């Protein structure tokens, strides 16, 4: 059976009464059949043939679908076999790797890990007073050494002692002695070691949070310090160049121009 090219469902029965079909009608004419009856006979013949072609077309579609399905099944089976072969090969290679590098595959026990210390740090009152006023303050006060100095001197200071100072309006006021004098041995920011700098930043930002600074300021500070610590100068081997970059990068970090206004 020849394969159909055109879908017979799309064909329409022609009008056999037209002059173009007159030669076909002449073959059917006889004393008992006129032109109109001959046209009807041709129409019936065409409809019967079209119905047969429709059945053949549907069978052809079903056959094509079945063939495509079978081909896809063969492809799926071939892909599955390739995958199984790859898994088997990977398993063999993994087993060989475990034998060669058995120390790399030792199971590490999941022991409880130490938690962060929940204790609040004790920062110099002098530094916190400057912080509240949005004034420049060295990062030294938030380094491990600066915090250790506060813990050492905390119990030796008289919290009730007061010293006179001049207020903003020029009038004399009394403030606590602990906030009147800076700590001794303060290291400028540009001379801080990288380890001290990285240890001071989390404490420095936490102090801003605890003293009511706006969240936008906190995020700005965190992003700024994070960018500094990811800068290429952070891993320089040249000490002089590293200090020069730190001098230009950290000196204005927490000046009023950077931090903005005081907390609301």
N, C-alpha and C positions, 0 to 999 in steps of 0.2 A: 504494500500500500504506500502510495506516494505521500510524502510529508507535506502538510498544508502550510502555506506561507502566510495567507491572509485569514483573519478571524471571520468565519461565515456569519457570526452574530452581528457584524457591522454592515453586512450587505443588505440591500433593499430590493424587493421584487420590482422588476421593471414593468412598464405599461406596454403590454403586448399589442394594444390597439394602435400604437403609433406606426407610421409608415415605415420606420426602420425595421420593424419586425414582420412586414408584409410577406417577404419571401418565406419565412418560417410558417406563417399561417397558410400559405398556398399549399403546402405539403399536406395539410390536414383537411383541406376542403373536399367535400364530396356532396352528392345530392342530399344527404341528411345533415350536413354540418356547414353552417355559414361562417362568415368572418368573426362574428362575436363569439360563437361557440369555440372556434379555433383558438381565439385569444385566451378564453377561459381555460382551455385544455393546456395551453402553453404555461399559463400561470400556475396551474396545479402541478405540472411536471417540475417547474422551477422550485416551488415550495417543498415538494417531496425531496428533491435533490439537496436543497438547502438544509433540511432537517437531518438528512444523512450526514452532510458535511459538519453540522454542529456536533453530532455525536462523535464523529471522528476527531474533531478539534478538542473536545473534552477529554477523550481517551489519550490524545497526544499530550495534553497538559498534565494529566495524571501520570503518564509515563515519564515525562520530563521531571516532575516533582520527585517521583520515586528514584530516578537515577541520581538526581542531585543529593537526595537524602542518603543514598547508599555511598556516594562518593565522600560526603561529609563524614559518614561513619568510619570509612576507611582512613580519612585524614585524622580523625580524632584518635583512632586506635594507634596510628603511626606516631602521633604526637605523644600519646600516653606511654607508648613503648620507649620513645626517646627520653621522656621524663624519668621513667623507671630506671633506664640505663644510666642517666646522669646522676640520679640519686645513689645508685649503687656505686658508681665511680667516686662520687663525693664521699660516701661512707668509707670506701677503701682508702682514699687519700686522708680522710680525717683520722682513721685508725693508725695509718702510718705516721701521721704528724704527732698523735698522742704517744706513740712508741718512741719517736725521736726526741720530742720535747715534752716529756711527761711532767716535768716540773711546772710547765706553763698551765697545766690542766688540774693542778691541785685545788680542791674545793676550799674556798675561804669561808670559815664559819661566820655566821651573821650574829656577832655579839652586839649587845647594846652599846651605842656610841655615847661619849660624854656630851652633856648638854651645855649650852652657853650659861655663863654665870648670870644669875638673876639679880645680883646685888647692884645697886646704883653706885656710880662712881662719885667720888668726892672731889669737886672742882674748886679751885681757889675763888674765894668771895671777891677778890679784886678783879679776877677775870670775868666772873659772872656779872659784876656791876658794870664793867665796860661793855659786856655783851648786851645787857639790857638797854644801854644808852646808844647802841649801834656804833660804838667807837672801835678803832683798830685794836686788835689784841693778838699777841703772838700765839702761834699754835703750840708753843712749848708747854703751856699750861694744861694741854690735853694729851701730851705725850706720857708715856709710862713714868718717866723721871719726874715730870711736873706733877702728876697725880700722886706719886710716892712722896714728894716733898710736902704736899698738902696733908697727907695722912700722918706724916711725921710731926708736922707743926700744929696739927689740929688740936691736940690735947694740951699743947703748951701755951696757947694763946688765951687771953682773958676775953671771953665773948662779950662781957659787959663793958669793956673799956671803950671809950669814945674819944675821938680827936676832932678838933675844929677844922672846918674847910669853908671855902667861899662858894656860895650857890651861884646859879645862873644869873640871878638878878643882882648879884654883888653882896647879898646879905650873908652873914656868918651862920653856918649850920654845923651841927654835930653829926658825925657818921661813925660807924663801927670801925675800930682800928684794923679789923681784918680786911676791910675793903679800901683802906687808905694807902697802902704801900704795896708795890709789886714784889714778886718773889725775887730772891737773889739767884744769880746764875742763869738768868733767862737767855736762851739761845735764839738769835734771830731766825726767822723762817728760812732765809736763803742758806743758812748754815746747818739746818737740820739734816740728819741722815735720812736716807730714803725709808729705812725701817721705822724711824721715829715719826716721819711724816705720815706714812700709811697707817700707823697705829693711832695717830692723833685724829685723823679725819672722822672715823665713826663716832668717837666721843664728842668731837666738835659739833657734828651735825645733831647728835642726840641732845646736846645742851640747847641748841636752838629750838628743837621740838618741845623740850620740857619748859622752856621759858616763853612759849606762846608765839613764836614767830609764824608768819603766814605759811601755809603749805606750799604756795608758789615759790617762796624764798627757799624753803627746804629742798624742793625739787631742783631749783636752779643751782644751789650749792652742790647737791649730790652729783648732778650732771657735770658741773664744772670741774669738781675734784676728780670725778671719774675720767673725764677727758684728759686731765693732766697726767693721771697715773697710767693712761694708755698711750701717752705721747712717746715718740721715738727717743726723746732725750732721757726717758726714764731708765733705759738700759745702757746708757753711754759708759764707755770704759774710761774716757777722758774726764778726770775729776774736775779739772778747771772748767771745761766746757759744761759739765753737768751742773756745777755751782752757778755758773753764769746764767744758764737756762732757768735754774730754780729761782734765781734772784729776779729775773724778769717775769717769771710765771706765778710765783707764790706771794710776792710782796703785796699786791693789791687784792688778794683773795677775799679777805674779810674786812676790807675797809668799808666805810659807809657808802661809797660810790657803787660798790658791788652788792652789798647786802640790801641796800634800799632803806626804807624807813624802819623805825622801831616797831616792835610788835604792838598790835592793837588789842 
